[in-house]
Amino acid sequence: ALSAGRGGTLEAAGVGEVCTSPTHRRRGLSRALMKDAIGAMEGIGVDVSLLHAAPELAGFYNEGGGYESVTSEWSVVTLGSFAGGGDDEGGLVVRLASFPGDTERLMGLHRLYSESRFAGCVVRTEDYWNDYVSKEIGDSLYVLVSEMMEGEGKIAGWLSIRPRGGRFQLRDFGVDRDMIGTSRAMRRLLMDALPKPEKEAVTELHLPTAILEEVQSECKEEGKASASSSFIDWDAGVKEENDVGWMYRAVRKTEGGGVKGAIEEGARHLIWPTDSF
């Protein structure tokens, strides 16, 4: 299921790995396959179909399948100093996530931080966390833990990054903002997630613009030079680098107009790279 933004959900089916042999192209085979796939989705009663397409193929999916593009807002920042490392966050330490022990807490935080806010966000069930997320990013999913709290409720945030195109991409992130601010959580988690050479060199981070705006807002409140925000080199500027590859097609009419309707009403679109296919 996908979040429709502002609390609603949609049953969804994805299309992926569409490919035709070079010797059999321009015969309408992909168009026929898409028609059959849409018919199958109509038969099982899903609300919406989604796919991710290269920009040059968006026209094919629009004309041949009725898919419409949406914009996911992403930004690129230069990472600055991580000087003064160590646990400077009042009893919070970092470790790798443990499954299934951490699942319930992570599932609840993801629901609050992402699923309730963003349109298109994958609604992660307990099985999804244990069977998919743990295998997809389990070796790079760091959690921020309070040593002063016991049990599953002690996780304050989590983060996973991956190298991509000569820089790092924020693959997954969430935080309990009642326990710690976004900027402080991200800084502390990056200190452990980044390989040592990258912590000592200039590197860039590709992250959702909505998350960056949370950090910027906290910077204004705390002051630009605050330790919590110094991991970003603000003088280097912020570059916009949006993802326009996600496309949706309504399979059946839903109240509110589905993902596209939610975006038109002001919700922002985000599918975490962890969940992309």
Rosetta blueprint (number, residue, H / E / L):
1 A L
2 L E
3 S E
4 A E
5 G E
6 R L
7 G L
8 G E
9 T E
10 L E
11 E L
12 A E
13 A E
14 G E
15 V L
16 G L
17 E L
18 V L
19 C L
20 T L
21 S L
22 P H
23 T H
24 H H
25 R L
26 R L
27 R L
28 G L
29 L H
30 S H
31 R H
32 A H
33 L H
34 M H
35 K H
36 D H
37 A H
38 I H
39 G H
40 A H
41 M H
42 E H
43 G H
44 I H
45 G L
46 V L
47 D L
48 V E
49 S E
50 L E
51 L E
52 H E
53 A L
54 A L
55 P H
56 E H
57 L H
58 A H
59 G H
60 F H
61 Y H
62 N H
63 E H
64 G H
65 G H
66 G L
67 Y L
68 E E
69 S E
70 V L
71 T L
72 S E
73 E L
74 W E
75 S E
76 V E
77 V E
78 T E
79 L E
80 G L
81 S L
82 F L
83 A L
84 G L
85 G L
86 G L
87 D L
88 D L
89 E L
90 G L
91 G L
92 L E
93 V E
94 V E
95 R E
96 L E
97 A L
98 S L
99 F L
100 P L
101 G L
102 D L
103 T H
104 E H
105 R H
106 L H
107 M H
108 G H
109 L H
110 H H
111 R H
112 L H
113 Y H
114 S H
115 E H
116 S L
117 R L
118 F E
119 A E
120 G E
121 C E
122 V E
123 V L
124 R L
125 T L
126 E H
127 D H
128 Y H
129 W H
130 N H
131 D H
132 Y H
133 V H
134 S H
135 K H
136 E H
137 I H
138 G L
139 D L
140 S L
141 L L
142 Y E
143 V E
144 L E
145 V E
146 S E
147 E L
148 M L
149 M L
150 E L
151 G L
152 E H
153 G H
154 K H
155 I E
156 A E
157 G E
158 W E
159 L E
160 S E
161 I E
162 R E
163 P E
164 R E
165 G L
166 G L
167 R E
168 F E
169 Q E
170 L E
171 R E
172 D E
173 F E
174 G E
175 V E
176 D L
177 R L
178 D L
179 M L
180 I L
181 G L
182 T H
183 S H
184 R H
185 A H
186 M H
187 R H
188 R H
189 L H
190 L H
191 M H
192 D H
193 A H
194 L L
195 P L
196 K H
197 P H
198 E H
199 K H
200 E L
201 A L
202 V L
203 T E
204 E E
205 L E
206 H E
207 L E
208 P E
209 T H
210 A H
211 I H
212 L H
213 E H
214 E H
215 V H
216 Q H
217 S H
218 E H
219 C H
220 K H
221 E H
222 E H
223 G L
224 K L
225 A L
226 S L
227 A H
228 S H
229 S H
230 S L
231 F L
232 I E
233 D L
234 W H
235 D H
236 A H
237 G L
238 V E
239 K E
240 E E
241 E L
242 N L
243 D E
244 V L
245 G L
246 W E
247 M E
248 Y E
249 R E
250 A E
251 V L
252 R L
253 K L
254 T L
255 E L
256 G L
257 G L
258 G H
259 V H
260 K H
261 G H
262 A H
263 I H
264 E H
265 E L
266 G L
267 A L
268 R E
269 H E
270 L L
271 I L
272 W L
273 P H
274 T H
275 D H
276 S L
277 F L
